[in-house]
Amino acid sequence: MRVVIVFLLSALIPLYHCQSHDPFAWLYGSQSHRFGSLQGDTNGGQCPDECDCPPTFPVAMYCDGRGLTAMPRIPSRVKYLYLQNNAITAVPDSALKNATNLVWLMMHSNQLTSGSIGKKAFQHMEGLERLYLQHNNLTAFPSNLPRTLRDLRINHNKIEKVTPADLDGMDNLTILYLHDNSVTDLGSSLKSLKSLMLLDISDNKLTKVPEALPEHLHQLYMQSNSIDSLPDGFLGSFTQLQYIRIAHNQLTDKGIPANTFNVTGLVELDLSYNKLERIPPVSTTLQHLYLQANQIKEFTLGSFCSIVDVTNFSKLLTLRLDGNEISRQDIPTESALCLRLANNIEV
């Protein structure tokens, strides 16, 4: 009986492999064709051969790291498109015309230039929320970016200027990564970003703080620029700001108005690698203060506590003063009461 069963199976195997379509080919086929050969949903077109469209997640298309130099054909059902880590040089107007349902578009680490992106390339995308364009060769913002964006990452490019028209109407934008570019002045281009919570403009060529920063910012990163002063009432308009980093700039004592940082709500303040000679007054609610590599010559306890007693003390947990012109002997004995929560004061 067993011999008969084995004989029948052996007879069926050649017939099975003679069929034009092998439903299990994706199991042992090459990675680039594995998911394209079996689609859970082919609405809007087949998955291109150079990409993967998993049957269990047919609204996603993975084309990352395939050595692509041009945009692939995109089925209209796709919502999540991964094109990063390729060598794509252009996005013509027609490239995304069929991709009207996109929610995520990852195009970072390619070879895009501003002139190679069509002015109407993004015009038909009415639901795009996340757009990654970092690590390309852009010198300006692409035209007609969707106003539905929530997360825009355009860092590590060569952008020199940002105009109000680039971001106007992006009421839902909460994250903007613009760091590692060549921006010299942002003007009032950020004014309309009513929902922005994280702004990273570090490693640019800014000489002043941008005008009219969005009031709902939660994190503001401006390190590694050439900012030498802060405007009056710099932090007065923010209602939710907790983290601010202005390290590696040109700030001096004269460039910081009195009590600029003595505001409640701040959790972390990084002023390291500037030209400060005194410790600026900070709020007792601040938890992390970084002042290393300045020119501070005196430990002023009043910068942390205006009144020193059992009930009035600083909430600082981290205080870095290393790389300045003071030593541990310059810290007054009363600091133990004021800075009672600080685990370690580095001098």
PABA-516191 format. One record per residue (C-alpha): x, y, z; residue number from 1; residue in one letter. Coordinates in steps of 0.001 Angstrom, whole numbers. Layout:
PABA-516191
+---------+---------+---------+-----+--------+
!       X !       Y !       Z ! num ! residu !
+---------+---------+---------+-----+--------+
!       X !       Y !       Z ! NUM !      A !
...
+---------+---------+---------+-----+--------+
end
This chain:
PABA-516191
+---------+---------+---------+-----+--------+
!       X !       Y !       Z ! num ! residu !
+---------+---------+---------+-----+--------+
!       0 !       0 !       0 !   1 !      M !
!    2800 !    2423 !     924 !   2 !      R !
!    4585 !    1606 !   -2350 !   3 !      V !
!    1446 !    2536 !   -4308 !   4 !      V !
!    1100 !    5910 !   -2502 !   5 !      I !
!    4760 !    6798 !   -3107 !   6 !      V !
!    4383 !    5830 !   -6764 !   7 !      F !
!    1302 !    8034 !   -7200 !   8 !      L !
!    2989 !   11058 !   -5555 !   9 !      L !
!    6093 !   10639 !   -7689 !  10 !      S !
!    3893 !   10596 !  -10744 !  11 !      A !
!    2085 !   13774 !   -9749 !  12 !      L !
!    5215 !   15855 !   -9045 !  13 !      I !
!    6301 !   16216 !  -12698 !  14 !      P !
!    2759 !   17189 !  -13675 !  15 !      L !
!    2714 !   19814 !  -10908 !  16 !      Y !
!    5961 !   21407 !  -12089 !  17 !      H !
!    4726 !   21475 !  -15673 !  18 !      C !
!    1974 !   23879 !  -14729 !  19 !      Q !
!    2550 !   27454 !  -15888 !  20 !      S !
!    1932 !   28904 !  -12428 !  21 !      H !
!    3448 !   27547 !   -9244 !  22 !      D !
!    1488 !   28908 !   -6270 !  23 !      P !
!    4396 !   28133 !   -3938 !  24 !      F !
!    7139 !   29731 !   -6018 !  25 !      A !
!    7277 !   32730 !   -3663 !  26 !      W !
!    8470 !   30416 !    -868 !  27 !      L !
!   11750 !   29563 !   -2561 !  28 !      Y !
!   12028 !   32276 !   -5172 !  29 !      G !
!   14374 !   35267 !   -4985 !  30 !      S !
!   13609 !   37882 !   -2359 !  31 !      Q !
!   12854 !   40540 !   -4953 !  32 !      S !
!   10065 !   38427 !   -6462 !  33 !      H !
!    8855 !   36606 !   -3373 !  34 !      R !
!    5850 !   38723 !   -2527 !  35 !      F !
!    5138 !   40066 !   -5984 !  36 !      G !
!    4163 !   36621 !   -7245 !  37 !      S !
!    1314 !   36158 !   -4785 !  38 !      L !
!    -960 !   39106 !   -4192 !  39 !      Q !
!   -3669 !   39259 !   -1591 !  40 !      G !
!   -5124 !   42221 !   -3457 !  41 !      D !
!   -4384 !   43274 !   -7023 !  42 !      T !
!   -6750 !   46221 !   -7134 !  43 !      N !
!   -5071 !   49140 !   -8826 !  44 !      G !
!   -2460 !   47052 !  -10606 !  45 !      G !
!     122 !   44351 !  -10005 !  46 !      Q !
!    3151 !   44819 !   -7791 !  47 !      C !
!    6199 !   45697 !   -9942 !  48 !      P !
!    8801 !   42922 !  -10193 !  49 !      D !
!   11509 !   45023 !   -8558 !  50 !      E !
!    9467 !   45516 !   -5365 !  51 !      C !
!    7767 !   43418 !   -2686 !  52 !      D !
!    4053 !   43652 !   -1841 !  53 !      C !
!    3396 !   41218 !    1027 !  54 !      P !
!     115 !   39309 !     651 !  55 !      P !
!    -604 !   39879 !    4332 !  56 !      T !
!    -146 !   43646 !    3915 !  57 !      F !
!   -1063 !   44465 !     294 !  58 !      P !
!   -1322 !   48214 !     885 !  59 !      V !
!    2450 !   48380 !    1466 !  60 !      A !
!    5103 !   48304 !   -1248 !  61 !      M !
!    8750 !   47718 !    -356 !  62 !      Y !
!   11264 !   48914 !   -2944 !  63 !      C !
!   14024 !   49974 !    -562 !  64 !      D !
!   17665 !   49123 !   -1217 !  65 !      G !
!   17065 !   47688 !   -4712 !  66 !      R !
!   19482 !   49880 !   -6651 !  67 !      G !
!   16619 !   51671 !   -8407 !  68 !      L !
!   17473 !   54731 !  -10498 !  69 !      T !
!   13904 !   55576 !  -11525 !  70 !      A !
!   10473 !   55565 !   -9904 !  71 !      M !
!    8623 !   52240 !  -10171 !  72 !      P !
!    5005 !   51881 !  -11215 !  73 !      R !
!    2802 !   52268 !   -8125 !  74 !      I !
!    -549 !   50431 !   -7774 !  75 !      P !
!   -3306 !   52788 !   -6663 !  76 !      S !
!   -4122 !   50672 !   -3577 !  77 !      R !
!    -696 !   51337 !   -2005 !  78 !      V !
!    -719 !   53461 !    1153 !  79 !      K !
!    2801 !   52847 !    2440 !  80 !      Y !
!    5637 !   53187 !     -65 !  81 !      L !
!    9271 !   52515 !     825 !  82 !      Y !
!   11787 !   53796 !   -1735 !  83 !      L !
!   14687 !   54687 !     533 !  84 !      Q !
!   18330 !   53694 !      10 !  85 !      N !
!   18242 !   53674 !   -3767 !  86 !      N !
!   19755 !   55872 !   -6481 !  87 !      A !
!   16549 !   57483 !   -7746 !  88 !      I !
!   17368 !   60756 !   -9494 !  89 !      T !
!   13952 !   62169 !  -10408 !  90 !      A !
!   10253 !   62266 !   -9529 !  91 !      V !
!    8410 !   63314 !  -12711 !  92 !      P !
!    4941 !   64836 !  -12540 !  93 !      D !
!    3423 !   61519 !  -13633 !  94 !      S !
!    5349 !   59311 !  -11171 !  95 !      A !
!    2837 !   59633 !   -8311 !  96 !      L !
!    -274 !   60395 !  -10339 !  97 !      K !
!   -1704 !   56944 !   -9651 !  98 !      N !
!    -645 !   56943 !   -5976 !  99 !      A !
!   -3506 !   59043 !   -4660 ! 100 !      T !
!   -3980 !   56860 !   -1562 ! 101 !      N !
!    -454 !   57218 !    -176 ! 102 !      L !
!    -173 !   57901 !    3551 ! 103 !      V !
!    3578 !   57264 !    3971 ! 104 !      W !
!    6236 !   58002 !    1364 ! 105 !      L !
!    9844 !   57165 !    2229 ! 106 !      M !
!   12333 !   58565 !    -279 ! 107 !      M !
!   15321 !   59290 !    1913 ! 108 !      H !
!   18872 !   58418 !     864 ! 109 !      S !
!   18447 !   58796 !   -2873 ! 110 !      N !
!   19942 !   61234 !   -5400 ! 111 !      Q !
!   17097 !   63686 !   -5814 ! 112 !      L !
!   17701 !   67330 !   -6711 ! 113 !      T !
!   15179 !   70157 !   -6560 ! 114 !      S !
!   15137 !   70499 !  -10330 ! 115 !      G !
!   14392 !   66798 !  -10787 ! 116 !      S !
!   11129 !   66833 !   -8810 ! 117 !      I !
!    8168 !   67884 !  -10920 ! 118 !      G !
!    6154 !   70874 !   -9745 ! 119 !      K !
!    3000 !   68757 !   -9874 ! 120 !      K !
!    4551 !   65535 !   -8540 ! 121 !      A !
!    2759 !   65744 !   -5170 ! 122 !      F !
!    -348 !   67541 !   -6380 ! 123 !      Q !
!   -2745 !   64575 !   -6377 ! 124 !      H !
!   -1832 !   63222 !   -2935 ! 125 !      M !
!   -4650 !   64276 !    -643 ! 126 !      E !
!   -3949 !   62000 !    2329 ! 127 !      G !
!    -160 !   61926 !    2668 ! 128 !      L !
!     891 !   62234 !    6318 ! 129 !      E !
!    4547 !   61209 !    6407 ! 130 !      R !
!    7179 !   62271 !    3858 ! 131 !      L !
!   10881 !   61459 !    4251 ! 132 !      Y !
!   13247 !   63269 !    1876 ! 133 !      L !
!   16380 !   63438 !    4022 ! 134 !      Q !
!   19831 !   62619 !    2642 ! 135 !      H !
!   19243 !   63834 !    -899 ! 136 !      N !
!   20611 !   66831 !   -2828 ! 137 !      N !
!   17703 !   69257 !   -2520 ! 138 !      L !
!   18420 !   72988 !   -2556 ! 139 !      T !
!   14798 !   74042 !   -1955 ! 140 !      A !
!   11487 !   72628 !    -750 ! 141 !      F !
!    9584 !   70718 !   -3457 ! 142 !      P !
!    6599 !   72558 !   -4906 ! 143 !      S !
!    3026 !   71832 !   -3873 ! 144 !      N !
!    3733 !   69565 !    -929 ! 145 !      L !
!     516 !   68064 !     490 ! 146 !      P !
!    -993 !   70213 !    3236 ! 147 !      R !
!   -2046 !   67019 !    5034 ! 148 !      T !
!    1516 !   66249 !    6177 ! 149 !      L !
!    2111 !   65483 !    9848 ! 150 !      R !
!    5762 !   64435 !    9682 ! 151 !      D !
!    8188 !   66051 !    7211 ! 152 !      L !
!   11865 !   65143 !    7232 ! 153 !      R !
!   13985 !   67082 !    4791 ! 154 !      I !
!   17229 !   67188 !    6778 ! 155 !      N !
!   20708 !   66479 !    5386 ! 156 !      H !
!   20156 !   68317 !    2119 ! 157 !      N !
!   21498 !   71603 !     729 ! 158 !      K !
!   18520 !   73868 !    1370 ! 159 !      I !
!   19478 !   77529 !    1739 ! 160 !      E !
!   16109 !   79247 !    2000 ! 161 !      K !
!   12628 !   78474 !    3297 ! 162 !      V !
!    9743 !   80718 !    2246 ! 163 !      T !
!    6307 !   81087 !    3903 ! 164 !      P !
!    4748 !   79553 !     780 ! 165 !      A !
!    6709 !   76326 !    1344 ! 166 !      D !
!    4864 !   75552 !    4582 ! 167 !      L !
!    1747 !   77701 !    4466 ! 168 !      D !
!   -1433 !   75750 !    5166 ! 169 !      G !
!     258 !   72783 !    6845 ! 170 !      M !
!   -2015 !   72971 !    9850 ! 171 !      D !
!   -1453 !   69319 !   10794 ! 172 !      N !
!    2351 !   69288 !   10698 ! 173 !      L !
!    3698 !   68173 !   14094 ! 174 !      T !
!    7282 !   67158 !   13216 ! 175 !      I !
!    9729 !   69078 !   11024 ! 176 !      L !
!   13326 !   67932 !   10626 ! 177 !      Y !
!   15265 !   70618 !    8776 ! 178 !      L !
!   18667 !   70097 !   10361 ! 179 !      H !
!   21961 !   69715 !    8485 ! 180 !      D !
!   21157 !   72092 !    5650 ! 181 !      N !
!   22512 !   75541 !    4714 ! 182 !      S !
!   19607 !   77727 !    5819 ! 183 !      V !
!   20689 !   81263 !    6725 ! 184 !      T !
!   17329 !   82786 !    7659 ! 185 !      D !
!   13899 !   81266 !    8198 ! 186 !      L !
!   12111 !   84600 !    8468 ! 187 !      G !
!    8440 !   84036 !    9297 ! 188 !      S !
!    8162 !   80788 !    7328 ! 189 !      S !
!    7251 !   78766 !   10446 ! 190 !      L !
!    4483 !   81062 !   11613 ! 191 !      K !
!    1603 !   79093 !   10082 ! 192 !      S !
!    2579 !   75733 !   11620 ! 193 !      L !
!     -85 !   75752 !   14328 ! 194 !      K !
!     341 !   72107 !   15351 ! 195 !      S !
!    4144 !   71860 !   15244 ! 196 !      L !
!    5567 !   70127 !   18326 ! 197 !      M !
!    9109 !   69164 !   17267 ! 198 !      L !
!   11354 !   71506 !   15294 ! 199 !      L !
!   14962 !   70612 !   14527 ! 200 !      D !
!   16888 !   73357 !   12735 ! 201 !      I !
!   20310 !   72458 !   14096 ! 202 !      S !
!   23442 !   72381 !   11945 ! 203 !      D !
!   22454 !   75211 !    9628 ! 204 !      N !
!   23874 !   78711 !    9128 ! 205 !      K !
!   21421 !   80672 !   11260 ! 206 !      L !
!   22645 !   83808 !   13004 ! 207 !      T !
!   19403 !   84527 !   14865 ! 208 !      K !
!   16378 !   82761 !   16282 ! 209 !      V !
!   13570 !   82414 !   13701 ! 210 !      P !
!   10674 !   84851 !   13969 ! 211 !      E !
!    7237 !   83797 !   15202 ! 212 !      A !
!    8025 !   80271 !   16322 ! 213 !      L !
!    4898 !   78086 !   16731 ! 214 !      P !
!    3575 !   78432 !   20269 ! 215 !      E !
!    2803 !   74745 !   20783 ! 216 !      H !
!    6387 !   73554 !   20354 ! 217 !      L !
!    7405 !   70795 !   22739 ! 218 !      H !
!   10982 !   70297 !   21502 ! 219 !      Q !
!   13199 !   72951 !   19900 ! 220 !      L !
!   16676 !   72091 !   18636 ! 221 !      Y !
!   18918 !   74886 !   17323 ! 222 !      M !
!   22408 !   73616 !   18126 ! 223 !      Q !
!   25396 !   74053 !   15820 ! 224 !      S !
!   24471 !   77388 !   14258 ! 225 !      N !
!   25985 !   80877 !   14686 ! 226 !      S !
!   23350 !   82413 !   16977 ! 227 !      I !
!   24889 !   85041 !   19262 ! 228 !      D !
!   21806 !   86411 !   21019 ! 229 !      S !
!   18217 !   85627 !   21946 ! 230 !      L !
!   15245 !   87998 !   21539 ! 231 !      P !
!   13404 !   89531 !   24494 ! 232 !      D !
!   10626 !   87312 !   25757 ! 233 !      G !
!   12085 !   84430 !   23784 ! 234 !      F !
!   10260 !   81713 !   25757 ! 235 !      L !
!    7303 !   83758 !   26959 ! 236 !      G !
!    4897 !   82696 !   24223 ! 237 !      S !
!    5441 !   78947 !   24534 ! 238 !      F !
!    2904 !   76955 !   26499 ! 239 !      T !
!    4301 !   73424 !   26129 ! 240 !      Q !
!    8040 !   73772 !   25483 ! 241 !      L !
!   10044 !   71270 !   27560 ! 242 !      Q !
!   13271 !   70623 !   25656 ! 243 !      Y !
!   15520 !   73268 !   24129 ! 244 !      I !
!   19041 !   72829 !   22800 ! 245 !      R !
!   21158 !   75790 !   21720 ! 246 !      I !
!   24578 !   74177 !   22121 ! 247 !      A !
!   27484 !   74951 !   19785 ! 248 !      H !
!   26504 !   78546 !   19036 ! 249 !      N !
!   28023 !   81963 !   19837 ! 250 !      Q !
!   25895 !   82976 !   22823 ! 251 !      L !
!   27338 !   85435 !   25349 ! 252 !      T !
!   25954 !   86779 !   28628 ! 253 !      D !
!   25024 !   90049 !   26924 ! 254 !      K !
!   23079 !   88168 !   24270 ! 255 !      G !
!   20703 !   86550 !   26787 ! 256 !      I !
!   18060 !   88890 !   28292 ! 257 !      P !
!   17520 !   88641 !   32044 ! 258 !      A !
!   15450 !   85654 !   33213 ! 259 !      N !
!   15095 !   84262 !   29701 ! 260 !      T !
!   15249 !   80701 !   31019 ! 261 !      F !
!   13520 !   81326 !   34332 ! 262 !      N !
!   10241 !   79929 !   33052 ! 263 !      V !
!    8245 !   77001 !   34360 ! 264 !      T !
!    7744 !   73959 !   32182 ! 265 !      G !
!   11287 !   73503 !   30874 ! 266 !      L !
!   12705 !   70042 !   31539 ! 267 !      V !
!   15985 !   70166 !   29620 ! 268 !      E !
!   18184 !   73122 !   28621 ! 269 !      L !
!   21419 !   72676 !   26678 ! 270 !      D !
!   23659 !   75754 !   26424 ! 271 !      L !
!   26953 !   73904 !   26169 ! 272 !      S !
!   29768 !   75013 !   23860 ! 273 !      Y !
!   28949 !   78724 !   23833 ! 274 !      N !
!   30748 !   81761 !   25281 ! 275 !      K !
!   28921 !   82233 !   28574 ! 276 !      L !
!   30849 !   83563 !   31589 ! 277 !      E !
!   28017 !   83276 !   34097 ! 278 !      R !
!   25346 !   80704 !   34869 ! 279 !      I !
!   22038 !   82141 !   33628 ! 280 !      P !
!   19084 !   82057 !   36073 ! 281 !      P !
!   16854 !   79049 !   35493 ! 282 !      V !
!   13544 !   77883 !   36897 ! 283 !      S !
!   13525 !   75631 !   39945 ! 284 !      T !
!   11477 !   73149 !   37888 ! 285 !      T !
!   14298 !   72551 !   35369 ! 286 !      L !
!   15665 !   68983 !   35581 ! 287 !      Q !
!   18655 !   68862 !   33200 ! 288 !      H !
!   21086 !   71726 !   32544 ! 289 !      L !
!   24114 !   71442 !   30270 ! 290 !      Y !
!   26667 !   74256 !   30455 ! 291 !      L !
!   29901 !   72439 !   29686 ! 292 !      Q !
!   32603 !   74002 !   27520 ! 293 !      A !
!   31763 !   77663 !   28168 ! 294 !      N !
!   33867 !   80302 !   29945 ! 295 !      Q !
!   32044 !   80313 !   33293 ! 296 !      I !
!   34198 !   81699 !   36088 ! 297 !      K !
!   31827 !   81609 !   39073 ! 298 !      E !
!   29299 !   79226 !   40599 ! 299 !      F !
!   26305 !   81430 !   41395 ! 300 !      T !
!   23876 !   79543 !   43584 ! 301 !      L !
!   21279 !   82263 !   43020 ! 302 !      G !
!   20970 !   81064 !   39434 ! 303 !      S !
!   19202 !   77977 !   40781 ! 304 !      F !
!   17542 !   79107 !   44025 ! 305 !      C !
!   16516 !   82663 !   44884 ! 306 !      S !
!   15679 !   81429 !   48384 ! 307 !      I !
!   17540 !   78567 !   50033 ! 308 !      V !
!   15707 !   76694 !   52775 ! 309 !      D !
!   14047 !   73365 !   53487 ! 310 !      V !
!   11009 !   73947 !   51257 ! 311 !      T !
!   12596 !   75929 !   48410 ! 312 !      N !
!   14992 !   73918 !   46268 ! 313 !      F !
!   15861 !   73150 !   42661 ! 314 !      S !
!   14534 !   70075 !   40856 ! 315 !      K !
!   17787 !   69714 !   38897 ! 316 !      L !
!   18885 !   66118 !   38424 ! 317 !      L !
!   21726 !   66770 !   35980 ! 318 !      T !
!   24169 !   69695 !   36011 ! 319 !      L !
!   27231 !   69762 !   33774 ! 320 !      R !
!   29807 !   72498 !   34220 ! 321 !      L !
!   32919 !   70665 !   33043 ! 322 !      D !
!   35167 !   72468 !   30613 ! 323 !      G !
!   34727 !   75859 !   32296 ! 324 !      N !
!   36999 !   77988 !   34498 ! 325 !      E !
!   35728 !   76753 !   37860 ! 326 !      I !
!   36557 !   73784 !   40062 ! 327 !      S !
!   34671 !   71760 !   42650 ! 328 !      R !
!   36131 !   73999 !   45359 ! 329 !      Q !
!   34146 !   76901 !   43893 ! 330 !      D !
!   30818 !   75236 !   44696 ! 331 !      I !
!   29445 !   76737 !   47954 ! 332 !      P !
!   28438 !   74375 !   50764 ! 333 !      T !
!   24829 !   75665 !   50664 ! 334 !      E !
!   24442 !   74074 !   47228 ! 335 !      S !
!   23763 !   70746 !   48929 ! 336 !      A !
!   20450 !   72152 !   50163 ! 337 !      L !
!   19475 !   73945 !   46965 ! 338 !      C !
!   20600 !   71181 !   44582 ! 339 !      L !
!   19616 !   68275 !   46802 ! 340 !      R !
!   18201 !   66222 !   43937 ! 341 !      L !
!   21239 !   66506 !   41668 ! 342 !      A !
!   22840 !   63047 !   41525 ! 343 !      N !
!   26076 !   64356 !   40090 ! 344 !      N !
!   27442 !   67834 !   39419 ! 345 !      I !
!   30200 !   67580 !   36847 ! 346 !      E !
!   32799 !   70318 !   37132 ! 347 !      V !
+---------+---------+---------+-----+--------+
end
